[in-house]
Amino acid sequence: MSPAIAVKGPFKADVHGDTFVTSNAYGRAATNFFIYSWASIKEGSPRLLATVPLENPAQDIGKTQAVAVVGAYLYILTGEQASNPGILVYDFTGKLVTVRDYAKADFRAAVNALRPGYLTNDSFLCECEGATNLDGKLVSGQIVNNNPTDATAAKLLVLQHNRMDGTPIKSRPLVDFVRDTGWVTLTLESGWTIGGAGTLQARRIGNQVFLRGNVLSTSAPGNTWIRIATVPDGMRPTLSTPFPQSSNTTATMAIRVNPGGGIECWSSVSTGAWRMLNGITYLLD
């Protein structure tokens, strides 16, 4: 046996063409996929090609049991004996494409539709124990036991997913798993106050961030960028993102959000006019 080869991520991984894909999906949390050159893995000198940040790192539908790559998608399969079997599907930008979170009763019904009478015990055990790409199809291994008091009664079911002639299983909708932070109140920099009622807030839904609120300053100079507030980690763009701005003044004005999180404003002249952030939105990818 060759020496251990150090790569990012735990033991769950898959090979897809010329790439080796793993993830830090371990236990009930996942934030990244890691894509390596498969040739470099076989040579014992891993070369990391890309890190793919996941859109919903806080989501948790069960213990991670397998990672697989099929076509243009990255899969995390979940499911231990105490939880429902499930699948999270991402594209190669890390965007959550779909989720399949199956109630055990619905999983049993699908198995029995294929093999009548196979699972008759409402308290049957089920646990995913691996997945891979087989001839362009996602295949998973599910350990099931119709008699939980007898460990020797467990069987391995090899299931092929996404077949047109297969048996459908009900699942929870995707919207349940898209990250939504709710409105987060931001702290204003010195010299800034709220214009009118409310507060300055930011909200992330999926990979999109929204701002709302009106602010003003009677001391902000003209013709320079001045920081208003800072959005938290997880809401910061990869590039500086500027927006033309409307206001209750004839001055030319703009707002931008920087990779460091700073919300900054610019005005052609010094003015105490409101800076209106309502409706400003930007993507994180």
Secondary structure, DSSP 8 states (H G I E B T S, - for coil): -------SS-S-EEEETTEEEEE--BTTB--EEEEEEHHHHHHT---EEEEEE-S-TT--SS-EEEEEEETTEEEEEE--TTS--EEEEEETT--EEEEEE--HHHHHHHHHHHSTTS---TT-EEEEEEEEEETTEEEEEEEEES-TT-GGG-EEEEEE-S-TTS-------GGGTS-B---EE----TT-EESSSS--EEEEETTEEEEE-EEE-SS--SSS-EEEEE--TTS--SS-EEEE---SSSS-EEEEE-TT-EEEEEESS-----EE-TT-EEE--
